[in-house]
């Protein structure tokens, strides 16, 4: 199992991604603040392309709803 697969299956990361929409909607967080929040809830993931892509997609979908 590689690092990417492990992070996408990491319960702390998945939980943070599931809570990301609420966090962004409640705080109006920009992408940097949202990244920091998810990383604080799980661990840094900027080097993990699959995890970052998932984060970016969820953030953009939420941001589009707020805007």
C-alpha positions in Angstrom: 0.0 0.0 0.0 1.5 3.4 -1.0 1.3 6.7 0.9 -1.4 8.1 -1.3 -3.7 5.2 -0.7 -3.1 5.3 3.0 -3.9 9.0 3.3 -7.1 8.7 1.3 -8.1 5.9 3.6 -6.9 7.7 6.8 -10.0 8.3 9.0 -8.7 11.7 10.2 -8.2 12.9 6.7 -11.6 11.6 5.5 -13.3 13.2 8.5 -11.6 16.5 7.8 -12.7 16.4 4.1 -16.2 15.6 5.2 -16.2 18.6 7.6 -14.5 21.0 5.1 -17.8 22.3 3.5 -19.2 23.3 6.9 -15.9 24.9 7.9 -15.7 27.0 4.8 -19.3 28.0 4.9 -19.1 29.0 8.6 -15.8 30.9 8.4 -15.5 32.1 4.8 -12.1 30.5 4.8 -9.9 31.0 1.7 -8.0 28.0 0.3 -4.9 28.6 2.5 -7.0 28.7 5.7 -9.0 25.6 4.5 -5.8 23.7 3.8 -4.4 24.6 7.2 -7.6 23.4 8.9 -7.6 20.1 7.1 -3.9 19.6 7.8 -4.4 20.4 11.5 -7.3 17.8 11.6 -5.1 15.1 9.9 -1.6 15.9 8.6 0.0 18.0 5.8 -0.8 16.6 2.4 0.4 19.1 -0.2 2.9 16.5 -1.6 0.1 13.9 -2.0 -1.5 14.7 -5.3 -4.5 12.5 -4.9 -5.3 13.9 -1.5 -4.7 17.5 -2.6 -6.9 17.0 -5.7 -9.7 15.7 -3.4 -9.3 18.7 -1.1 -9.2 21.1 -4.0 -12.3 19.7 -5.6 -14.3 19.8 -2.3 -13.1 23.4 -1.6 -14.0 24.6 -5.0 -17.4 23.0 -4.9 -18.1 24.7 -1.6 -16.6 28.0 -2.6 -18.8 28.0 -5.7 -21.9 27.5 -3.5 -20.9 30.4 -1.2 -20.1 32.8 -4.0 
